[in-house]
Amino acid sequence: MTGYAASYSWIAVACFLFGCRDADRNRIDSTRSLPPVFPASPAENTHWNGDAGPIMIAPVSGSVDSTMVILPYATDSTIDSLQNVATPIAGMTFDLFGRTGKVAANVSALSLPLPQIDTAKDCYSWPAAKLHLNTEIWQFGFVSGRAQAIPLDSIESLSSRDSASLAASITQSAATLPGTVDATFKGLPFRVRSAYTFQLDTMEVVVADIVRSVNEEAKPRVEHLLIFGERAHGSNGKFDVSYFSRNAGAEDSTPVTEVLGAIKVGSARQPIVVVNVQFDEGGKFGFIERSPLGKWSATWRSAYTDC
């Protein structure tokens, strides 16, 4: 059996065998509800797109060669079983991606044991690995050959005129969406916090995080509106929004969805935007995928980690 096949089998068996956590952990998980960017789904089905391969990797914060090995079939109820486990990735190589596209190819990795974690802290991490590379910043990676890059253009890279035009189009599209459930933000202006565009055939796609805030000194509040919109390439009109989600609450505890990059997978070259939903203490990785009918939807989400 090849290293790839062995690793895939190990992950599948592990996910079948892992047991549930104790009552205390279940209580904690119930308070960490997923933001609307991810629909509710059965714990045993994480909706991982198998065309992306058996695992995903992402860099440890502040490091280039230290990486987290994300097992996509792990859930909030099984992540504890992965602590202090070295992931069998021998023989695998990885392609690394950022927002601008692929930054490295066929990178090998060495599995590492996780440092012993104080269980009293009640936090969880992904298995660790060390990459054999010295390259620029990257955001995520997949087993070599599994994904093709879709380069993103940031609104910050545009001229001031084009940037203003794009921001206006995005906010016009946001204004057509159903109103906020929190009346605190009604009538307040939108601000484009981040926006990325890319091309799919004849369509221009935008992924944007739009913010409205209430600057109360004692209790500042914020609303994040994540939108996926499309318009004909070369058009200057508003984007037709295919998918959106809202998160609102206290400024220091409202989840924020960061766009890490975009890829295509499988023979159908299905577009996927890879995101990281950041909570106040931890986060989840996820996919937002485009169907053949041109609709974007949130599909896979990883287990929550916070160490």
N, C-alpha and C positions, 0 to 999 in steps of 0.2 A: 504494500500500500504506500502510495506517495505521501510526502509530508503534508501536502495540501489536503488529501483525502483523509489522512489520519486526524488532522486538526479539525476538519469539519465534523467527523464522526465524534470526536471528543466533545465538541461543543454541543452537538445534538443530544448525546447521552447525558452530559452534565445537566443540560436544561430539563431533561426528563426526570432526572433523579433528585434534583435539588428540592429540599423541603421548604415548608413555609416558616416564617419567622415566629418568634414568640409574640405574646399579646402586646407587650410594650412596643415592639417595633411596628406592629400593625397600627397601634394607636398613633404613632408618630407619622406613619405614611399617610394616614387619613387627613392629617392637617396640611400635607404638602400637595394639595390638589393641583392637577395639571392646568395650565392656562388654556384658553379656548383654542390656541393654535393646534392642540392635539385633541381629537375626538376620544370619547371614552371607548374602550375596547377590552375584551376579555384578557386577563393577565397571561393566559397561555398562548395568546396570539399577538405578537408585537408588530405584525404587519411589515416585517423587514422584507425588502426587495432582494430576493436571492440572486438576482443578476449582479448585485454589487459585491458578491463574494461572501465568504464565511465570517469575516471580521472587519472592523474599521479601527484605525488608530488616530490618535490626536496628540499633539505635543503637550507635555507637562508645562504649566505656566512658567515663563521665564527661561525655558530651556529649548534648545534646538534638537539635541539628540536623545533626550529622555522622552519617552512616549507612554501614553496610556493605551492599553489594548482593550478595545470596547467589544464585548461579546453581545451581539445584537439580540440574542434570544433570552438574555437575562432580564429579569423584571425587578421591580421594587421588592418583591417578595422573595427573590432568590439571590440578590446581589451579595448578601452576607456570606453565602457559601463560597464566594470567589475570593474572600480575603486570605492573604498569605499564600496564594496559589500562583505558581509560575505557568504562564500560558504556553502550550506547545506550538511554537511558531517556527521551529527549525525547518529550514528548507524553503521558507516563504521569502519572497521579496515584495517590496511595496512601491507603488507610485504615490508621490506626495503632491498635494494640491494647495493652492491658495486662491484668493479672490481673482488674481490675474491669470490663473490657469495652472498647468502642471509646472512644478518647480524642481522635481527630481524624479528619476525613474529607476526601477530595479534596485531599490535600497534594501540591503539585508538588515536583520535585527537579531539581537541576542536577548532571550527571555531572562527576566530577573525576578527573584523572589521579592515580594512586597515586604517592607519593614513591618515589624510587629506593631499592631495598632492597639491602643488602650481601649478595650471594649466599653469602658465606662463613658467614653466620649460619644458612643453611639453614632459613629460616622463610617462611611464606606468608600473604598477606592476601587478603581479598575486595576487588573494585573498590569505589571510594568515591563518595559523592554527598553533596550538601548539600541539606537540606530547607528549604523556605520556610515556616517556622513558628516559633512560640514558645509551647510548650505544656507540659503536665505530663509526668511520666515516662511513657515508653512502652517496650514490650518487643520488638515486632515489627510488621511491616506487610506488606500485600499490595496488589496493584493494585486500585484502587477497584471496589467492587461484587462482588468475588470471595468475600468471607468475611463471615459474620455472627458477632457476638460472643456468647460464652457467659460471663456474669459468674461469677467465682469468689468464694467466701466463705472467708476464711482462718480457721483455728482460733484465731488470735490476736485476731480481732475478736469472738469469742463471749464470753459471760459466763463467769466462772470455773466455774460449775456445768456449763454446756453444753460448755465446752471439756474439762473432765475426763471428761464422759460420752462425748464423741467420741473422745478419746484412748483410753479404756478399750475402746471398740468396735473401734478400729483394732488395738490390740495383741492383743485376743482373736482377731481375724481372722488376724493374723500368726502367732499360736501354732499355727494349724491347718495352716500351710504346711510342705512338706518341709523337713527339717533342713538347717542350714548345712553346706557342704562343708568348712568350717574348724572343727575341733573346739575351737579356742581360744575360740570364742564360745558354745559349747554351755552352756545353762542360764543365761546372763546375761540380765538384764532388758532389755526394749526401751524406747527413749525416742523419742517423736515429735519429730523435728527440724522438720518442716513438714507441713502438711496443708491441703488445699483441697477444698471441696465445691461441687457444682452440681447443678442439676435437669435431668433428661431425661425428659420426659413424666411417668410415675408413679414414676420411679426417682430415688433420691438417689445420686450418685456421689461417691466420695472418692478423691483422689490424695494419697498420703502417702509421705514419706521417713522410715523408721524406722531408728534407729541403735542398735547395741550396740558398746561399746568396752572395750578392755583398757588400763588406764592404767599401763602399764609405763613407768617414767621414762626408760629408755634407748631404748625402742622401742615407743611407743604404737601400738596397732592399732585399726582401726575396721571395722565392717561396716555398709554401707548397704543397706537393703531397700526398694525402690520397689514400691508396690502400688497397683493399681486395683481398687476394690471397689464393689459396688452393693447397695442394699437398698431395700425399698419406702419411698416417701416417707411420713414421719411415724412410721416404725418406730424403735425404740431398740435393736434387736438388732444382732448383729455383721454386718459386711459380707461378702457372698460375693465372694471374690477372683477376678477374671477374668484378671488378668495381674499378674505380679510378676517382678522381677529382683534379683539380689544382686551386690554388689561388696564385696570384703573385701581388706584389706592394710594396709600402713603408713599411718598417719594423714595424712601429708603427700603421698601419691602415689595414694591411692585415688580413682577417678573419682566425681564427685558429679553427680547429675541434678537440675537446677533446672527447676521448672515455670514457664514464662513466661506462659501463658494458654491459653484454649480458644476454638475457633471451630466454626462449621458451614459446610460448603461444598457446592456442587452442588445440583441439584434434589432430591436425596434428603436434603439437610441433614445430611450425614454429620459426626458429631462428631469433632474432632481436638484433642488436647492437644499444644501446641507446647512442646518442651523444649530445654534446652541442657546437653549433657554436658560438664562441665568437668574437664579433666585438669590435671596440675600446671603445664603451660606453655601450654596452648591449649584448644581445644574443638571440638565438633560440635553443630550444630543437628539437630533431628529431630522426627518426627511419631509419635505413638501414637494409633491410630485405632480407632473402634468400628465393628464390622461390623453389618449389618442383623440378625444373629442375637444381637447383644448381647455379643459378645466383643471385648475390647480386644487389640490387638497392635501391636508396633513395626513400622513400615513404612519410611518414608524416613529416611535420614540424610545430612547434608551432608558435604562434604570437610572434612578437619581443617585448621584454621588456627591459627597460633601467633605471629603478629607483633603 
